[in-house]
């Protein structure tokens, strides 16, 4: 236990912001308040600037500062005006910012070296009053201000850093991990970092946490944490089953074999061409990759489409007789679908069962269909008619280069990009992937905990 406590003390020293960071943040907030007043002074209605998020309640990690500024509009404001004036205000505060989209557009950029979001929202007094999803955020801020104590600030930082070390910090659809808000709620519920990981280590999934005990809503999630300000919402909805399992695994590791490395993500070197060739030779598999230009859409739209398309193409390959050992999708300026096949080539014929002889109408139709076609058979296997027929494709590269790929379930923006242009790479062509996808391929071929 001494070693465990020493590790926590060491991590605490590294995650608490320095006095210079705090001073710089305070100065930035003051300047943003001035800019906000200037940007909203001529509006036909009154707005309120709210500083929210972890920097507003002192739960942010050293060196990881995102400032969330919300511009709260009267409830009588039309959606059109909220979007129009919200963007105008955002661009006045952040002249070099760019627009992104959640429930409605907002402006994202940098200010004095900090990452900033300028988000318009409606005023709301409770979850019943919500007009858009982002209206919850001020309610979250008010709830946490009432619940948090100074003693909990560093406990929250420890949990956030631990989640980072596990590789599961962030509720975006790429990470599918734990949000900062979930981290804060877990510490409030269990009282400390140590209590939290002890509880997590004992969980039997699925887990349901409803501190207020007021929700009648149930969710198909490995972890449900009912939002204390909105009983219809699961704060842990983004957390995947795999990532919850990782959190549980590393919680047990930290308790049984405490080490500081569990708080920090592994530093990965890109895979070399020699290493890639060695992995393929050792595994005896035949990888292929579909490479295409990444659609210009926000991350939370891109990654669900990548996963849908990966699954759809994998299903298509499987239905056509190709055995997939494992597959994954990676995204940079280009994206790839990486399929590790048992073999690129499969037999030219496939076994195809017909109906049982007892089903006379169907059996007769089967015989009529295949008697005069280029197949082996029909013949009888036990009580069924059978043929061995020729496949349309016996080579995975040729198959994926054909129009057949577009019969798979593919996300709309991914489909448009593939229709514009894509390449299928195999064998030595895969070595061209290491400059851009070296880290991804290193992680793929080294799937250790």
N, C-alpha and C positions, 0 to 999 in steps of 0.2 A: 504493500500500500504506500510505503514511503516513495518508492520509485514512481508510482502512479501520480502522487501528489507533486513530486518534483517536476514531472513532465508537464502537468497542468500549469504549474507556476511559470515554467519556461515559456509555454505557449502564450500565457496571459501577457507576459512582457512584450511579446512580438505582435499581438493583435490589437492592443489598446493604442489608439491614435496618440501621436506626439503632441506636445503643446504647440509646436509650430504648425502642424496640420490643422489643429483646432482653430488657431488664430486665422489661418488662411481661409478656412471654411467660413468662419464668422464674418470675415470681411466680404467674401463672395456673396453671402446671403444678404448682407446689408445693401450691397450694390444692386443685387437682383430686386430687392424690395423697391429701391428708388426707380429702377428701370420699369418695374411693373406699374408703379403709380403713374409714371409718364406715359406708358403705353395704353393705359386705360382711362386717362383723364378726360378724353373727349367722347367716350361712349355714351349712347343714349340711355344707359342703365348703369347701376352700380354693381361692381364685381368685387370679389375678395381674393387676394393672393394668399395661398396656404403653402407653407413649407412642410412637406410630409416625407414619409419614408424613413429609413434608418438614420439618416443624418439629422433628422428633426428630433429624434428621441435617444440619441447617443448609443446606438447599437451597431454602428458601422465599423467595419474592419479597417485597421491601418492600411493605407495605400490602396484602398478599394472604395472610392467615393463616388456615388451617384447622387445627384441632387434632384429631388422630385418637387417641381413647383406646379401646383394646381391653381387654375384660375376659376373660381366658383361663380357661376352665372345664376341670375334669378330663375326660378322655376318657370316663369312665364315666357322665357326666351325660347323662340322657335329653334328647332334643331338646325335649320339652315343658318340662322344668325349665330348660334353657338359655334358652328363649324367655321363660318366666315370670320367672325371676330376673334375666335380662338386662335386661328392661324395667323391673323394679322398681329395679334398681341405677341404670339410666339416669335414671329419673324422680327418684330421690333426689338424684343429682348435679346434674341439670338440672330443677328443679321446673316450669319453664315450657316445657320441651321438648315436642316432638311426635314421634310415631312414624312411621317410614318402614320400607320393606321391601326387603331385598336377598335373600340366601338365607334369612334369617330376620329378624324385626323388630329394629329398633334405635332409639335415641333421638337426635334431632337438635335442636340449640338453640344458644343463645349463652351465653357466660360471660365476664364482665369485658370485653365488647366483641369477643370472638373467637367465630367459628363453631366449634362443637364437634360431633363425632359420638361417641357412646358405643356401641360395637359389641361384642356378645358373640361369642366364638369358642371353638373347642376347641384344646387343646394339640396340637401336631404337631411331629415332629422332621424330617420330610421330606415331599415331595409324595405319597409312597406312603401316608402316614398321614392324608391329608386326609379329614375328615368333611364339611365344607362349604367352599365356595370362599373364604370370608373367612379361613379358617385359614391360607391362603398368606401373608397380609400380614405376620405376625410373621417368617416365613421370608424374605420379601423384605427386611425390616428388618435381619435378621442378616446376610444376604448383602451388602447395601449397606454396612453398617458395616465389613465386612472389606475391601471393594473401594475405598471412597472415601478420597481424601486431601484435605487442606485446599485444595490447588491446584485441585482439580476442583469445589469448591463453587460458585465464581463462574462457572466455565465452564458448569455446569448452569443457573445462573440466566440466563445469556445465552441459552442455547438455549430455555429456557422462555419468556423474554420475546420472543424471535424468533417462536416458535410463536404467541404471543398476537398479535403484530403481523400474522401471516399469517391470523389468525382461526381457527386450527385447534388451539388448546390445550384439551384436555379429551376424555376417552374416553367421555363420556356419549353416549347414542344420539341426542341432538339435535345435538351438535357433530360427532360421528364423527371426532374428531381424535386427537392424540397425548397420552397420559397423562404425568403427572409421572414415573412409573416408567420409561416408554419413554425419556423425555428423559435420565434418569440413566444408563440402560444404554447409550445411544448415546455419551454423553460418556466413560463407562468404556471402551467399545470403541475409540473413535477418538482419545481422549486430550485433545481440546480442542474448543472451539466452532468454531474455524476449520477444523480437520481434518474435523469433522462435516459442515459445510455444503459443503466441497469434495467430500467423498465423495457426499453427496446430489445435488449438481449433476451428477454423472457417472452416476448410477444408470440402468440400463435395466430397467424394470419387466417382470415381477415380480422382487422382490429377496428373497433369503433370507439371514438372518443367524443363525448358530448358533455363538456363540463357543466353546462346549464341544464342539461336533461330535458330540454324543451322541444327538440326536433322530432317530427314524425316522418322525416324523409330518410330513405335508405338508398345507398349507392352501391353499385357493383365495382368497388375499389378495394385494393389490398389494405389500404389505410383510409379510414374516414375520420376526419376531424371537423366536426360541425362548427361553422363560423359563429362565434359568440354574438355577432351583431346581425347575422342572417341565417336562421335555422334551415333555410332551403339550400344552403351552399356547403360543399365539401372543400375545405381549404387544401386538402391533400389530393385533390382530383388529378393533378398533373403527375403525381408520383407513380412511376411504373412499378410493376411487381419485381422486376429485376433490380431496380435501384433500391427498393425497400429491403430486398434480400441482402444487397451489398451493405446497406446501413446496419442491418442486424448482424451480419458477419463481422464487420469491422468493430462494432460495439463489443462483441464477444472477444475479439482479438485484443482490443484495448484493455479490457478488464483482466484477461488471462495473461497476456504478454505485452504489457504497456511499453510503447516506444513512440518517440516524437514523430517518426516518419509517417505515422498514421494520420497526422494532421496536415500533411503536405502532399500534393499530387506528385506522382512520379515524374521525373524529368525524362522525356523520351527523345532519343536520337532518331532521325529518319533512317529507314531501312536502306541498306546499300543494294546495288544490283547483285553483288555476290551473295549477300544474305537472302535476298528474294529467291534467287536460283536454288540456293541450298535448301530453303524451306520447301519449295515445290518438289525438288528431287527427293527429300526425306519423306514427304507425305505421299508421294506417288499419285498426286491428283493432277487435274487439268483445269487450272483457272482460266476464266475468260472475263473480260471487262467490256461493258458498254460505256463509252465516254461521250458526253454531250455538253453543250453550253448550259450553265446554270441559269434558269429563268430569273429575270429581274423582279422578284417578289420578296416580301418581307419573310424573315426566318420562320415565323410561326405559320406561314402558309406553305413555305417551301418544304419543311421537313415532314409534315404529314403526307404531302404529295410524294415525296421521295420514298417513304415507307410503304405507301399504298402501291406505288409503281413497282418497287422491289418485290413486294409480295405477289403482285399480279403477274409479273414476268416469271417469277419462280414457280408459281402454280402452272403457268403455261408450259414451261420447260418440263416440269414433272409429268404433266398430262401427256406430253409427247415422248416420254420414255427416258428423259435425261435425269440421272441421279445427282442431286445437289448435296454435297457434304456440308457446306455452310455458305452463307451469302451475306453481303452487307452493302450499304450505300455510303459514299463519302462525297463531301461537297466543298469545293473551293470556288474559283472563278469558273472552272468546269466541274461537272459532277460525274461520278462513275457508279454503275451497278456492278459489283464484283461477285461473280459466281464461281465457287470452287466445285468443279464437277468431278465425279469419279472418272469420267472419260468424255472427251469431246465427241468421239465416234461411238455409235451404238450399232447393234445388228440391223441389217437392212429390213428384216422382217420382225413382226410382232405377233404374239399369240392373241387371238381374239375369240372369246367365248360367245357362242350363240345361245339360243333358247334351249330348254330341255325338250326332248322328243315328246313329252306329255303335253306340251303346249302346241298342239298341231297347227293352228293357223300361223302362229309366229315362226314355228319351225319350217313350215313350207315356204314362207316369205324369205327366210334366211337362205334356204337352199336355192331358191330362184335368184336371189341377189348375187350369190357367190359362185354358182355353178359355172357360169361362162365368163368369170373375171380372172385376172392374173393373180391367183393365190395358190397356196398349198392347201388342198382340201377342196370342199368340206370333208371332214372325217368326224368320227364319234369318239369322245372321251367320256367314259362312264355313261351318263344319260344325257349329255349335251352334244349338240353339233359344234364343231370348232373349225376355224380356219387359221392359217398363218399367212398374214397379208403383208404386203410391202408398205413400209413407212413412206410418208411424203418427204421426211427429212431424217437422215441418219447422222448428220453432222451439226453440232450445236452452233458453230459459227455461221454456217450457211442458213440455219434456221433463224437466228437472230438478225441476220442481214436481210431477211425476206419481209414481205408485207405482213406475214403472220404475227410479228411482234405487236402490231397495232390491234390485234384481237384480245390482247391482255387488258386487265383493269389497270389503267394508267391515269394519274392525275392530269387535269386539263392542261396546266402550264408545262408540265413535263412532256406531255404528248405533243404540244406545239413545238417544243424545242427539238424533240426527236424527229418530227416530221421535217424540220428545217435542215438538220444534219446530225448524224451520229456515226461513230466508228465502233467496230467490234474488234477487240485486241485479244490475241492469244500468243502463247509461247514466247519467243524473244521480243515480240511487240510490247509485252507487259513491262519490260524494262523502261519504256518511255514514261511510265507512271511515277517512278520514284522521285523525280524533282518536285512535283506538285503534291503527291500523295504519300510521301515517304513516311510521315508520322502515322497516318491512318493505317498503312500497310504494316508498319512495325507493330502497332497495337493489335491488328488482326491476327498476325502470326505469332504473337506473344500474349495469349489471352489468360495470363496468370493473375491471381489476386495480389 
